[in-house]
């Protein structure tokens, strides 16, 4: 068949559009693949608008401002200083184009009315609308819910109820209905078994959220009368709780590995009155205090440092003082980052950035390892 000259423009246009469509489809597919392969590095931040400037955020993918709270049924920024901080943090996206900035509700001791507010449809609706409004007004990218804890006891005098589990699911659904499609919706989950088993309907919640941030730290905490690893990578014969234990539980519940973020601790926990047995590990003791990683130079002299090669966890014991210290260090956070890659998890997060050294700290070790993968 002969093609008339006047048909060429239409045919050429059709060919051009077909090529463009293929390229756009390939680009979209590549972007989705890149997002799936990207290791998230998520920093919780509880500081002011000035301290953040000490830190290099290259390599950080999400910065979660902690915390906002409930005022009646609405998500609320507590004061003008917090408002200015949030504006400054979202402004950092101009300097770091890959960075997303989220707000966070609650925290330990910061969600006293959550069980009551989220028990009603009106409470959930008002909260969701106020959340969407703050995200839009401050040019934020989403919210991370840190309700400690649904269903099980949390801080003293914080109400909780068996109904919290279903109410949490309803809350997620309400947030999803009013937030923008590209807004990030995540939540912080306890890394211990009573939370994992009782607090969340994993099958109902996970299809509606981007990911879960597992707080795989404080696994030994101020309520424990015995020492142990507070943020170990693996379990051992004396301690089931660990990063790996929590991850395997979620995967066995049907949670996608690409929705799981594990946690690192930028602080240590110290027990006192610990006997000189087994270098203080798994011995009786009285919780003494927490210490930021950046303040390691304030430790009393006399600590000897050890490493549990099964749990991949560092610890230290001061024989003279009877002090036991459990913590993350540069090696343990790198091992957690490698674990993320090997298990095909979504990423790693940490509490919190202000606890780190501004240079050559734990964040630097994480980012360098992620970039080298």
Secondary structure, DSSP 8 states (H G I E B T S, - for coil): ----GGGHHHHHHHHHHHHHHHHHHHHHHHHHHHHHH--EEEEEE-S-TTGGGGS--TT--EEEEEEEEEETTEEE--SHHHHHHHHHHHHGGGT-TT-EEEEEEE-TTS-TTHHHHTTSHHHHHHHHHHHHHHHHHTT--EEEEE-TTSSS--STT----TTHHHHHHHHHHHHHHHS-TTSEEEEEEESSHHHHHHT--HHHHGGGSSEEEEE---SS-TT-SB---SS-SS-BTTB--SHHHHHHHHHHTT--GGGEEEEEESEEEEEES--SSGGGTT-B-EEEEEEEGGGGGGS-S-EEEEEETTTTEEEEEETTTTEEEEE--HHHHHHHHHHHHHTT-SEEEEE-GGGS-SSSSHHHHHHHHHHH-
